[in-house]
Amino acid sequence: MSSFFSNLSSDLGQIKRGLASISLLSQSLHLV
């Protein structure tokens, strides 16, 4: 059960990083 939660937290971390990179990309596009 603990492995399931660790996998879930790592997936959430990847999603957060993906959203952050997407927001940075959109901001740079707006600057251009």
DSSP file (Angstrom, degrees, kcal/mol; ACC not computed):
  #  RESIDUE AA STRUCTURE BP1 BP2  ACC     N-H-->O    O-->H-N    N-H-->O    O-->H-N    TCO  KAPPA ALPHA  PHI   PSI    X-CA   Y-CA   Z-CA
    1    1 A M     >        0   0    0      0, 0.0     4,-1.7     0, 0.0     5,-0.2   0.000 360.0 360.0 360.0 -39.8    0.0    0.0    0.0
    2    2 A S  H  >  +     0   0    0      1,-0.2     4,-2.3     2,-0.2     5,-0.2   0.867 360.0  56.1 -65.1 -34.1    2.8    2.4    0.8
    3    3 A S  H  > S+     0   0    0      1,-0.2     4,-2.5     2,-0.2    -1,-0.2   0.877 103.9  54.7 -64.9 -35.4    4.4    1.8   -2.6
    4    4 A F  H  > S+     0   0    0      1,-0.2     4,-2.2     2,-0.2    -1,-0.2   0.923 110.0  45.5 -62.2 -43.9    1.1    2.8   -4.2
    5    5 A F  H  X S+     0   0    0     -4,-1.7     4,-2.6     2,-0.2    -2,-0.2   0.876 111.8  51.8 -69.0 -36.4    1.1    6.2   -2.4
    6    6 A S  H  X S+     0   0    0     -4,-2.3     4,-2.1     2,-0.2    -1,-0.2   0.906 111.4  47.4 -66.5 -39.8    4.8    6.7   -3.2
    7    7 A N  H  X S+     0   0    0     -4,-2.5     4,-2.3     2,-0.2    -2,-0.2   0.902 112.0  50.8 -65.0 -39.8    4.1    6.1   -6.9
    8    8 A L  H  X S+     0   0    0     -4,-2.2     4,-2.4     1,-0.2    -2,-0.2   0.918 110.2  48.5 -64.6 -43.6    1.1    8.5   -6.7
    9    9 A S  H  X S+     0   0    0     -4,-2.6     4,-2.1     1,-0.2    -1,-0.2   0.892 111.5  49.9 -65.1 -38.7    3.1   11.2   -5.1
   10   10 A S  H  X S+     0   0    0     -4,-2.1     4,-2.1     2,-0.2    -1,-0.2   0.900 110.2  50.6 -67.0 -38.9    5.9   10.9   -7.7
   11   11 A D  H  X S+     0   0    0     -4,-2.3     4,-2.3     1,-0.2    -2,-0.2   0.911 109.7  50.6 -62.9 -41.6    3.2   11.0  -10.5
   12   12 A L  H  X S+     0   0    0     -4,-2.4     4,-2.6     1,-0.2    -1,-0.2   0.885 108.4  52.7 -63.5 -37.9    1.8   14.2   -8.9
   13   13 A G  H  X S+     0   0    0     -4,-2.1     4,-2.3     2,-0.2    -1,-0.2   0.909 109.5  48.3 -64.1 -41.5    5.3   15.7   -8.8
   14   14 A Q  H  X S+     0   0    0     -4,-2.1     4,-2.4     2,-0.2    -2,-0.2   0.903 111.7  50.0 -65.0 -40.2    5.8   15.0  -12.5
   15   15 A I  H  X S+     0   0    0     -4,-2.3     4,-2.7     2,-0.2    -2,-0.2   0.915 110.4  49.9 -64.5 -42.7    2.4   16.5  -13.3
   16   16 A K  H  X S+     0   0    0     -4,-2.6     4,-2.4     1,-0.2    -1,-0.2   0.915 111.6  48.6 -62.2 -41.5    3.3   19.6  -11.3
   17   17 A R  H  X S+     0   0    0     -4,-2.3     4,-2.4     2,-0.2    -1,-0.2   0.904 111.4  50.3 -65.1 -39.5    6.6   19.9  -13.1
   18   18 A G  H  X S+     0   0    0     -4,-2.4     4,-2.2     1,-0.2    -2,-0.2   0.921 111.3  47.7 -63.7 -43.8    4.8   19.5  -16.4
   19   19 A L  H  X S+     0   0    0     -4,-2.7     4,-2.5     1,-0.2    -1,-0.2   0.892 111.1  51.8 -64.3 -38.9    2.2   22.2  -15.6
   20   20 A A  H  X S+     0   0    0     -4,-2.4     4,-2.2     2,-0.2    -2,-0.2   0.923 110.9  46.9 -64.1 -43.7    5.0   24.6  -14.4
   21   21 A S  H  X S+     0   0    0     -4,-2.4     4,-2.2     1,-0.2    -1,-0.2   0.882 112.3  50.9 -66.1 -36.8    6.9   24.1  -17.7
   22   22 A I  H  X S+     0   0    0     -4,-2.2     4,-2.5     2,-0.2    -2,-0.2   0.915 110.4  48.4 -66.4 -42.3    3.7   24.6  -19.7
   23   23 A S  H  X S+     0   0    0     -4,-2.5     4,-2.3     1,-0.2    -2,-0.2   0.894 111.4  50.7 -65.1 -38.6    2.9   27.9  -17.8
   24   24 A L  H  X S+     0   0    0     -4,-2.2     4,-2.3     2,-0.2    -1,-0.2   0.905 110.7  49.6 -64.4 -40.2    6.5   29.1  -18.4
   25   25 A L  H  X S+     0   0    0     -4,-2.2     4,-2.2     2,-0.2    -2,-0.2   0.922 111.0  48.6 -64.3 -43.8    6.1   28.3  -22.1
   26   26 A S  H  X S+     0   0    0     -4,-2.5     4,-2.2     1,-0.2    -1,-0.2   0.891 110.9  51.2 -64.6 -38.9    2.8   30.2  -22.3
   27   27 A Q  H  X S+     0   0    0     -4,-2.3     4,-1.9     2,-0.2    -1,-0.2   0.923 110.5  48.1 -64.1 -43.5    4.4   33.2  -20.5
   28   28 A S  H  X S+     0   0    0     -4,-2.3     4,-1.5     1,-0.2    -1,-0.2   0.870 110.9  52.0 -65.4 -35.4    7.3   33.3  -22.9
   29   29 A L  H  < S+     0   0    0     -4,-2.2    -1,-0.2     1,-0.2    -2,-0.2   0.892 108.4  50.6 -67.1 -38.6    4.9   33.0  -25.8
   30   30 A H  H  < S+     0   0    0     -4,-2.2    -2,-0.2     1,-0.2    -1,-0.2   0.863 106.8  54.9 -67.1 -34.3    2.9   36.0  -24.5
   31   31 A L  H  <        0   0    0     -4,-1.9    -1,-0.2     1,-0.3    -2,-0.2   0.861 360.0 360.0 -66.2 -34.0    6.2   38.0  -24.1
   32   32 A V     <        0   0    0     -4,-1.5    -1,-0.3    -5,-0.1    -2,-0.2   0.460 360.0 360.0 -80.6 360.0    6.9   37.3  -27.8
